[in-house]
Amino acid sequence: MYDSLRKTLTCIEHQQFSNPIICKGWRKIKFIKKEIKKIFRSCSRYVFKGKKQEAKKYMVGQYLAQANNILNRAKQVLSHSLDEELKYYTDYVALFINQIDRRLLQEEIIPSEEKVYSIFEPHTEWINKGKRQPELGNTVLITTNQYHLIMDYKIMFKEKDASQIVPLINRLKINYPNQTIDSISTDKGFYSKENFAYVVKSGINKVIMPKKGKLNKEEYKREHEQSFIKLRNKHSAVESNINMLEHHGLNRCIDKGKAHLERYAALSILAYNLHIIGNELVKGKLKKQQQDQELFYKRVA
């Protein structure tokens, strides 16, 4: 919440120069900034360093009282102004006051869908699947072919893996109408009875979609066939594709905003595909040179 309070005060500070009449009573705004930072640090020490519950709740109450005071005064400025940036940050202040009160004073568990991990990039998500340490960012779904070229991608904003199979198959059919999909391989997170039935019905011969949890006899037999195991083992190659994609800029987006994130992802995938194509062209050139050398030595001999 401190960042939203800091940005709210900064917006009001800017208003003092453009509209000094509506910013009466904010003469000590620099002092207010220092005070809110001071109480924020003090409150953080009580919350995160195992202080007594009564003292912790007292400090949180003091912090929320200061934040409420700033919020109410900021709303007075907002009532005479059309500053969208100020409204944006005051809305976050109100949201965080409510969540901190529920979480620390009322000891309520905040649902994950209500949590905001960045006020500057609100689409940011908490990524925890298959990782020792959780990461902040967004998941990118990629689909590669047998040559490791990325044929389809999608940035997933608060979406689950299992909800992606049907739209993915539809996109592939629309974007590649003259191509036949012989097999498809996914992780366990994409499995559901509906997804499996849809992929089989779509005409794909080999469906490598491992099931979560216990297998029945039919599923056990299907997942232990030689063809299933062979294609399942090939699926691990996607990890090297992901690692290579991260080295082409998708590890960390340095642009700001959702639209710029989407553009950055598209350019990273384009760079990855160009690298794959370039590698194949170099291999072909080296192979041709080797064949020409062997032919030359045969003629000399």
C-alpha positions as CSV (number, residue, x, y, z in Angstrom):
1,M,0.0,0.0,0.0
2,Y,2.9,2.4,0.6
3,D,3.6,2.8,-3.1
4,S,0.0,3.7,-3.8
5,L,0.1,6.3,-1.0
6,R,3.4,7.6,-2.2
7,K,2.1,8.0,-5.8
8,T,-1.1,9.6,-4.5
9,L,0.9,12.2,-2.6
10,T,3.1,12.8,-5.6
11,C,0.0,13.4,-7.8
12,I,-1.3,16.0,-5.3
13,E,2.1,17.6,-5.2
14,H,1.9,18.1,-9.0
15,Q,-1.6,19.5,-8.6
16,Q,-0.2,22.2,-6.2
17,F,1.6,23.7,-9.2
18,S,-1.2,23.5,-11.8
19,N,-4.2,24.0,-9.5
20,P,-3.0,25.6,-6.2
21,I,-6.6,26.6,-5.2
22,I,-7.9,23.1,-4.9
23,C,-4.8,21.9,-2.9
24,K,-5.3,24.1,0.2
25,G,-4.1,22.4,3.3
26,W,-1.3,20.4,1.7
27,R,1.4,22.9,2.6
28,K,3.3,20.2,4.7
29,I,3.0,17.5,2.0
30,K,6.8,16.7,2.2
31,F,6.4,16.2,5.9
32,I,3.4,13.9,5.3
33,K,5.5,11.8,2.9
34,K,8.2,11.3,5.5
35,E,5.7,10.5,8.2
36,I,3.9,7.9,6.2
37,K,7.2,6.3,5.2
38,K,8.3,6.2,8.8
39,I,5.1,4.6,10.1
40,F,5.2,2.1,7.2
41,R,8.7,0.9,8.1
42,S,7.8,0.7,11.8
43,C,4.6,-1.2,11.0
44,S,6.5,-3.6,8.7
45,R,8.9,-4.5,11.5
46,Y,6.1,-5.4,13.8
47,V,4.3,-7.4,11.2
48,F,7.2,-9.4,9.8
49,K,9.5,-9.8,12.8
50,G,7.3,-11.8,15.2
51,K,6.1,-9.1,17.5
52,K,3.2,-9.7,19.9
53,Q,-0.2,-9.9,18.3
54,E,-1.6,-6.9,20.3
55,A,1.3,-4.7,19.4
56,K,1.2,-5.8,15.8
57,K,-2.5,-5.0,15.5
58,Y,-2.0,-1.6,17.2
59,M,0.7,-0.6,14.7
60,V,-1.4,-1.7,11.8
61,G,-4.3,0.3,13.1
62,Q,-2.1,3.4,13.3
63,Y,-0.9,2.9,9.8
64,L,-4.4,2.4,8.4
65,A,-5.7,5.5,10.3
66,Q,-2.9,7.6,8.6
67,A,-3.7,6.0,5.2
68,N,-7.5,6.7,5.7
69,N,-6.7,10.3,6.6
70,I,-4.7,10.8,3.4
71,L,-7.3,9.0,1.3
72,N,-10.1,11.2,2.6
73,R,-8.1,14.4,2.0
74,A,-7.1,13.1,-1.5
75,K,-10.8,12.5,-2.3
76,Q,-11.5,16.2,-1.5
77,V,-8.9,17.2,-4.1
78,L,-10.3,14.7,-6.5
79,S,-13.8,16.1,-6.2
80,H,-12.5,19.4,-7.8
81,S,-10.1,17.7,-10.3
82,L,-10.3,15.3,-13.2
83,D,-6.9,13.9,-12.6
84,E,-7.2,10.2,-13.8
85,E,-3.8,9.3,-12.4
86,L,-4.8,10.5,-8.9
87,K,-8.1,8.6,-9.1
88,Y,-6.2,5.5,-10.2
89,Y,-3.9,5.5,-7.2
90,T,-6.6,6.5,-4.6
91,D,-8.7,3.5,-5.8
92,Y,-5.7,1.3,-5.0
93,V,-5.3,3.0,-1.6
94,A,-8.9,2.2,-0.7
95,L,-8.5,-1.4,-1.9
96,F,-5.4,-2.0,0.1
97,I,-6.8,-0.4,3.2
98,N,-9.7,-2.9,3.0
99,Q,-7.5,-5.9,2.4
100,I,-5.0,-5.0,5.2
101,D,-7.8,-4.6,7.6
102,R,-9.3,-7.9,6.6
103,R,-6.0,-9.8,6.6
104,L,-4.2,-8.4,9.7
105,L,-6.9,-7.1,11.9
106,Q,-9.8,-9.5,11.2
107,E,-7.4,-12.4,10.3
108,E,-9.3,-13.2,7.2
109,I,-7.7,-15.1,4.3
110,I,-7.7,-12.9,1.1
111,P,-8.7,-15.0,-2.0
112,S,-5.9,-15.1,-4.6
113,E,-8.1,-13.5,-7.3
114,E,-8.5,-10.4,-5.2
115,K,-4.7,-9.9,-4.7
116,V,-2.8,-7.2,-6.6
117,Y,0.9,-7.8,-7.0
118,S,1.8,-4.6,-8.8
119,I,0.0,-1.3,-9.0
120,F,2.2,-0.3,-12.0
121,E,1.6,-3.6,-13.9
122,P,-1.8,-4.8,-12.5
123,H,-1.9,-7.8,-14.9
124,T,1.1,-9.3,-13.0
125,E,0.4,-12.8,-11.5
126,W,1.9,-15.0,-8.8
127,I,3.4,-18.0,-10.7
128,N,4.0,-21.0,-8.4
129,K,3.6,-24.1,-10.5
130,G,6.6,-26.4,-10.7
131,K,9.0,-23.8,-9.2
132,R,11.0,-23.8,-6.0
133,Q,10.6,-20.1,-5.7
134,P,7.4,-18.4,-6.9
135,E,7.8,-15.7,-9.6
136,L,5.9,-12.6,-10.5
137,G,4.9,-12.3,-14.2
138,N,2.6,-13.8,-16.7
139,T,2.5,-17.3,-18.3
140,V,3.1,-17.7,-22.0
141,L,1.6,-20.7,-23.7
142,I,3.7,-21.8,-26.7
143,T,3.0,-24.6,-29.3
144,T,6.0,-25.9,-31.3
145,N,6.2,-28.3,-34.2
146,Q,8.6,-31.2,-34.9
147,Y,11.2,-28.6,-36.1
148,H,11.0,-26.7,-32.8
149,L,9.4,-23.6,-34.5
150,I,6.8,-21.9,-32.5
151,M,3.5,-22.2,-34.4
152,D,1.2,-20.5,-31.9
153,Y,1.5,-18.6,-28.6
154,K,-0.7,-16.9,-26.1
155,I,-0.1,-14.7,-23.1
156,M,-2.4,-16.1,-20.3
157,F,-3.9,-13.4,-18.1
158,K,-5.5,-15.1,-15.1
159,E,-6.3,-18.2,-17.1
160,K,-5.9,-21.9,-16.3
161,D,-4.0,-24.4,-18.5
162,A,-7.0,-26.7,-18.8
163,S,-9.1,-23.9,-20.4
164,Q,-6.6,-23.5,-23.3
165,I,-6.9,-26.8,-25.2
166,V,-10.2,-26.1,-27.2
167,P,-9.2,-22.5,-28.3
168,L,-5.7,-23.8,-29.1
169,I,-6.9,-26.5,-31.4
170,N,-9.3,-24.1,-33.1
171,R,-6.6,-21.5,-33.7
172,L,-4.3,-24.2,-35.2
173,K,-7.0,-25.3,-37.6
174,I,-7.8,-21.7,-38.6
175,N,-4.1,-20.6,-39.0
176,Y,-2.9,-23.8,-40.7
177,P,-5.9,-25.1,-42.7
178,N,-3.7,-27.1,-45.1
179,Q,-1.7,-28.8,-42.4
180,T,-2.5,-32.1,-40.6
181,I,-1.8,-32.5,-36.9
182,D,-0.6,-36.0,-36.4
183,S,0.0,-35.8,-32.7
184,I,-0.3,-33.4,-29.8
185,S,1.6,-33.5,-26.5
186,T,0.8,-31.5,-23.3
187,D,1.6,-31.4,-19.6
188,K,-0.7,-32.9,-17.0
189,G,-2.1,-29.5,-16.2
190,F,-4.0,-29.4,-19.5
191,Y,-5.8,-32.7,-18.9
192,S,-9.6,-33.0,-18.4
193,K,-12.0,-35.6,-19.7
194,E,-13.7,-32.9,-21.9
195,N,-10.3,-31.8,-23.3
196,F,-9.2,-35.3,-24.1
197,A,-12.5,-36.1,-25.8
198,Y,-12.4,-32.9,-27.8
199,V,-8.8,-33.5,-29.1
200,V,-9.7,-37.1,-30.1
201,K,-12.8,-35.9,-31.8
202,S,-10.9,-33.2,-33.7
203,G,-9.1,-35.9,-35.7
204,I,-5.7,-35.9,-34.1
205,N,-4.3,-39.5,-34.3
206,K,-1.9,-39.5,-31.3
207,V,-3.0,-37.6,-28.1
208,I,-0.3,-37.4,-25.5
209,M,-2.2,-35.9,-22.6
210,P,-1.2,-37.4,-19.3
211,K,-3.8,-37.6,-16.6
212,K,-3.4,-36.2,-13.1
213,G,-3.9,-38.6,-10.2
214,K,-4.8,-42.3,-10.3
215,L,-5.3,-44.1,-13.6
216,N,-8.0,-46.6,-14.4
217,K,-7.1,-49.8,-16.4
218,E,-7.9,-48.2,-19.8
219,E,-5.9,-45.0,-19.0
220,Y,-3.0,-47.0,-17.6
221,K,-2.9,-49.1,-20.8
222,R,-3.0,-46.0,-23.0
223,E,-0.2,-44.2,-21.1
224,H,2.1,-47.2,-21.1
225,E,2.0,-47.9,-24.8
226,Q,5.3,-47.7,-26.6
227,S,4.2,-44.9,-28.9
228,F,2.8,-42.8,-26.0
229,I,6.0,-43.2,-24.0
230,K,8.2,-42.3,-27.0
231,L,6.2,-39.1,-27.8
232,R,6.0,-38.2,-24.1
233,N,9.8,-38.4,-23.9
234,K,10.1,-36.0,-26.9
235,H,7.9,-33.5,-25.0
236,S,10.8,-32.7,-22.7
237,A,12.5,-30.9,-25.6
238,V,10.0,-28.1,-25.0
239,E,12.0,-27.2,-21.9
240,S,15.0,-26.3,-24.0
241,N,12.8,-24.4,-26.3
242,I,11.5,-22.4,-23.3
243,N,15.0,-21.8,-22.1
244,M,16.1,-20.6,-25.5
245,L,13.0,-18.3,-25.7
246,E,14.0,-16.8,-22.4
247,H,17.4,-16.0,-23.8
248,H,15.7,-14.2,-26.7
249,G,14.1,-11.6,-24.4
250,L,11.1,-13.3,-22.8
251,N,12.7,-13.9,-19.4
252,R,12.0,-10.3,-18.4
253,C,10.0,-7.6,-20.2
254,I,11.5,-4.2,-19.8
255,D,8.6,-2.4,-21.4
256,K,5.7,-1.1,-19.3
257,G,2.1,-1.8,-19.9
258,K,0.0,-4.7,-21.0
259,A,0.0,-3.7,-24.7
260,H,3.8,-3.4,-24.7
261,L,4.2,-6.8,-22.9
262,E,2.2,-8.4,-25.8
263,R,4.4,-6.7,-28.4
264,Y,7.6,-7.6,-26.5
265,A,6.4,-11.3,-26.4
266,A,5.7,-11.3,-30.1
267,L,9.1,-9.9,-31.0
268,S,10.8,-12.4,-28.7
269,I,9.1,-15.3,-30.4
270,L,9.9,-13.9,-33.8
271,A,13.6,-13.6,-32.8
272,Y,13.5,-17.2,-31.5
273,N,12.0,-18.5,-34.8
274,L,14.5,-16.6,-36.9
275,H,17.3,-18.1,-34.8
276,I,16.0,-21.6,-35.3
277,I,15.6,-21.0,-39.1
278,G,19.1,-19.5,-39.2
279,N,20.6,-22.5,-37.4
280,E,19.0,-24.9,-40.0
281,L,20.4,-22.8,-42.9
282,V,23.9,-22.8,-41.4
283,K,23.6,-26.6,-40.9
284,G,22.6,-27.0,-44.5
285,K,25.4,-24.9,-45.7
286,L,28.0,-26.8,-43.7
287,K,26.6,-30.1,-44.9
288,K,26.8,-29.0,-48.5
289,Q,30.4,-27.8,-48.0
290,Q,31.3,-31.2,-46.4
291,Q,29.7,-33.0,-49.3
292,D,31.6,-30.9,-51.9
293,Q,34.9,-31.6,-50.0
294,E,34.2,-35.4,-50.0
295,L,33.4,-35.3,-53.7
296,F,36.6,-33.3,-54.4
297,Y,38.8,-35.8,-52.5
298,K,37.2,-38.7,-54.4
299,R,37.9,-37.1,-57.7
300,V,41.6,-36.4,-56.7
301,A,42.0,-40.0,-55.6
